[in-house]
Amino acid sequence: MSNKIPLHRLFLAMIGGMVQESSILKFKATKSRFLMGSWFIFSMFLSLSYTAVLLSSLTVPLRAGGVRNIEQLAAAISEGRFECHGIRGSSQILILKDSLNEDMRLIGRNIIEKDWMSNNEITRIPEDIEDSVAILGSKTFFHFAYGEERFSTKYILRKRSHTGMSAFL
């Protein structure tokens, strides 16, 4: 730069450009003007991108905490906020009903009493699951149907029960 602008003033002008601050530096050479102009365009693009991402993250509604373990599922079922569906004739439902764990017994009893069992001969995952429904089954089966947790809109319980099953929420 032919103006002989001190480096610290140039640095401050460039940083100021990132926060949309105007510059009082006068550039005479075309190369200097082009360099600072491109820097200001870049900093404006960077600032607008950050603002857009921040705004979009603030406008997206937060996902509710929901049910994340067997104890919370049992509490939600007893309050009437959740249903837990299983496959008719599956040993998992009987194992839940006869479990030593009170929460699992409550889930098993509710499945049987309220007849939350599918009648399908073929085991398949429903395409549209309501938000207040848990489905018993194999974790691998759910991963194949809906993908890993961070890419899925559904939640698969991480902690396996002693019945060898997972719940899909």
N, C-alpha and C positions, 0 to 999 in steps of 0.2 A: 504494500500500500504506500503510495507516494506521499500521503499526508503526514507521515510519521506520527501516527496516533499511538499513545502509550498502550502497551499490551493489556494492562489491567483495566483501562477504560474500554478497550475493545471487548474484553471478556465480560465486563459488566453490561455492556450494550447487548451482547449476544444472550446473556442470561435474562436480561430485561425483555428481550424479544419473546422468550418462552412464556412469559406471563403477560403478554400483550401490552408491554410498556413501550412507548414511543422512544425513539433514539434522537439525541440532539447532535450526534456526530455528523459532520459534513464530509462526504466523500466526493473527490473530484475525478478520480480515475474510474473508467468503465469497469475494469476488473473488480475494483473494490465495491462498486455499486451492485454489480452482479452477484458477488459473493454475499454481501449483506442482504440483498433482496431474496436470494435463494434461502439463506438462513432464516429470514423472517417467515417465508412461506412454509418452510419445514416446521418451524416452531409453532406456527398457527395450526398446521395440520395435526401436530402432536397434541397441542392443547385442546383442539376441538374433539379429537378422538378420545382423549381421556375424559372430557366432559360428557360425551355421548355414552361411554361405558359406565361412568358413575351414575348418570341419570337413568340408564336402563336398569342397572342393578337396584336402584332405589324404587323404581316403579313396579318391579315384579313382586307379586305377593309372596310372602314367606310360606314355605311348606309347614304345615302343622306338625308338631312333634309326634303326635300319634302314638300308636302302640309299638313298643320296641322289644318286649320280652313276654314270656309266658305269664308272669305275674300281672302285668298290665293288661294282657289279653283277657285273663280270667276276670279281672276287675271290670273291664269294659263290657264283657258279656253279662256279668251279674247286674250291671247298671242298665243293660238294655241298649247300649250304644253300638255294640258289635255283634256279628254273627260269625260262627266258625263252621265251615262246611268240610265234610269228609266224604269218602267214597263208601257207599253202602256195601257192607260185607267185609270191609277192611279190618284187619286186626288192630290197626292203630287206634281206632275208636274204642275198642274193648280194653286195650292196654291203658288208654287215658282214663277210662271209667274206673278201672281197678288199680290205678296208680297209688303209690304211697304219698305222693305230693297232693295236697288239698287243691291247689290251683288246677292241676291237670285233671283231677277227679271232677271238679266243677265244669271244666270245658267238655269232658267226655259225657257227663250227665246231660248237659244242655244240648249237645249234638243229638243224643238219642231222644230226649224228651220233646224237643222242638222239631225233630225230623229234618235236620240240616244235612241231609245226605243226598248225593247225586244218584240217579238211577241208571247212569250210562254204563253200558257193558264195556265200552272202550274208555280207557283213561285218557282224558285230554283236559287241557287248561282252557277255561272259558276265555273268549276273546275280549269281553268287556266285564271287568270285575268292579263292583261298586267299592266306594272308598271305605265303607264300614263292614267289609267282609274279609275274613281270613280263610284261607284254604289250606288244608293239611296235605302234605305230599313230600316228595323227594326234592331236596335242594337242587340237585343236578337237573331234574326235570324242569324246575322253574327257571333256572339259568338258561337252559336251551330255548325256552319259550319267550323270555323277556330280557335276557342279557344280564350282564353284571350290574350290581346295584347302582353304581354311579352313572350308568347309561340307561337305567330303567326308571319308570315313574312309580314302580311298585317297590315294596320293601320286603326282603327275605330275612327272617330271623337268623341271626348268626349263631346263637347258642343252640346246639342240638339238644333235644331232650333224650332221656334214656329210652324212648320208644324208637329212636332212629329216624325221626321225621323232622321236617321243618314246617313252619307256618309261613304262608305267603300273604302279605297284607297289601 
